[in-house]
Amino acid sequence: MKKVEAIIKPFKLDDVREALSELGINGMTVVEVKGFGRQKGHTELYRGAEYMVDFLPKVKIEVIINDDKVERCIETILETARTGKIGDGKIFVTSVEKVVRIRTGEEDEEAI
């Protein structure tokens, strides 16, 4: 099993969720996050004062999937989240050793 984490622009969330659902990936965790990379930040004007916005709003999607779905999951996220502009985000894939469903005690694939 793998954990796929994607950090994307917030307005792309619904598109990515729908596309992953079509792959049969129905469970996911979504967290609103802030960060910066090459995009850096930008300046804004508030009540006549200019200030620097260092951290930009993003959304982090986390899914746990079987190994055989990883490549299709990555391709789907790339296709649906890409705008071609700086700040589109990143995808991280890590191994998951164990999953346990708290309610039933089911483990691993049965718990997903």
C-alpha positions as CSV (number, residue, x, y, z in Angstrom):
1,M,0.0,0.0,0.0
2,K,1.1,3.6,-0.7
3,K,0.1,7.0,0.6
4,V,-0.2,9.6,-2.1
5,E,-0.1,13.2,-0.9
6,A,-0.8,16.0,-3.4
7,I,-0.4,19.6,-2.6
8,I,-2.5,21.6,-5.2
9,K,-4.2,24.9,-5.8
10,P,-7.5,25.1,-3.9
11,F,-9.6,25.8,-6.9
12,K,-8.5,22.4,-8.5
13,L,-9.8,20.3,-5.5
14,D,-13.2,19.4,-7.0
15,D,-11.7,18.4,-10.3
16,V,-9.1,16.2,-8.7
17,R,-11.7,14.6,-6.3
18,E,-14.1,13.8,-9.2
19,A,-11.3,12.3,-11.3
20,L,-10.0,10.2,-8.4
21,S,-13.5,9.0,-7.7
22,E,-13.8,7.8,-11.3
23,L,-10.7,5.6,-10.7
24,G,-12.5,4.0,-7.7
25,I,-10.6,6.1,-5.1
26,N,-13.4,7.2,-2.8
27,G,-11.7,7.9,0.5
28,M,-9.4,10.8,1.0
29,T,-8.3,13.3,3.6
30,V,-8.2,17.0,2.6
31,V,-6.4,19.7,4.6
32,E,-6.1,23.4,3.9
33,V,-2.5,24.3,4.2
34,K,-0.2,27.2,3.4
35,G,3.3,27.2,1.9
36,F,5.7,28.5,-0.6
37,G,8.3,27.2,-2.9
38,R,9.5,28.8,-6.2
39,Q,6.3,30.8,-6.3
40,K,7.6,32.7,-3.2
41,G,4.8,35.1,-2.2
42,H,3.4,38.4,-3.2
43,T,2.6,41.8,-1.8
44,E,-0.9,43.0,-1.0
45,L,-2.3,46.3,0.0
46,Y,-4.5,46.6,3.1
47,R,-5.9,49.9,4.3
48,G,-3.1,51.8,2.5
49,A,-0.3,49.6,3.9
50,E,1.6,47.2,1.8
51,Y,2.6,43.9,3.3
52,M,4.2,40.7,2.2
53,V,2.2,37.4,1.9
54,D,4.8,34.7,2.3
55,F,2.7,31.6,2.6
56,L,0.1,31.0,-0.1
57,P,-3.1,28.9,0.4
58,K,-2.9,25.4,-0.9
59,V,-4.9,22.1,-0.4
60,K,-3.3,18.8,0.6
61,I,-5.0,15.6,-0.5
62,E,-4.0,12.3,1.1
63,V,-5.1,8.9,-0.2
64,I,-4.1,5.4,0.8
65,I,-4.2,3.0,-2.2
66,N,-3.0,-0.4,-3.3
67,D,0.3,-0.4,-5.2
68,D,-1.4,-1.2,-8.5
69,K,-3.3,2.0,-8.6
70,V,-0.4,4.4,-7.8
71,E,0.7,5.3,-11.3
72,R,-2.9,5.9,-12.5
73,C,-3.5,8.0,-9.4
74,I,-0.4,10.2,-10.1
75,E,-1.3,10.6,-13.8
76,T,-4.9,11.6,-12.9
77,I,-3.7,14.2,-10.4
78,L,-1.2,15.6,-12.8
79,E,-3.8,15.9,-15.6
80,T,-6.5,17.5,-13.4
81,A,-4.4,19.8,-11.2
82,R,-2.0,21.2,-13.8
83,T,-2.5,24.7,-14.9
84,G,0.9,25.1,-16.4
85,K,1.7,28.0,-14.1
86,I,4.1,28.2,-11.2
87,G,2.7,27.0,-7.9
88,D,0.7,24.0,-9.3
89,G,2.0,21.9,-6.5
90,K,3.8,18.6,-5.8
91,I,2.9,14.9,-5.3
92,F,4.6,12.7,-2.7
93,V,4.4,8.9,-2.6
94,T,5.4,6.9,0.5
95,S,5.0,3.3,1.7
96,V,2.3,2.4,4.2
97,E,3.1,-0.6,6.5
98,K,-0.3,-1.0,8.2
99,V,-3.8,0.3,8.1
100,V,-6.4,-0.5,10.8
101,R,-10.1,0.5,10.7
102,I,-10.9,1.6,14.2
103,R,-14.6,0.7,14.1
104,T,-14.2,-3.0,12.9
105,G,-10.5,-3.8,13.5
106,E,-10.1,-4.7,9.8
107,E,-6.6,-4.4,8.6
108,D,-4.6,-3.4,5.5
109,E,-6.6,-3.6,2.1
110,E,-9.8,-4.5,3.9
111,A,-9.5,-1.3,6.0
112,I,-9.0,1.0,3.0
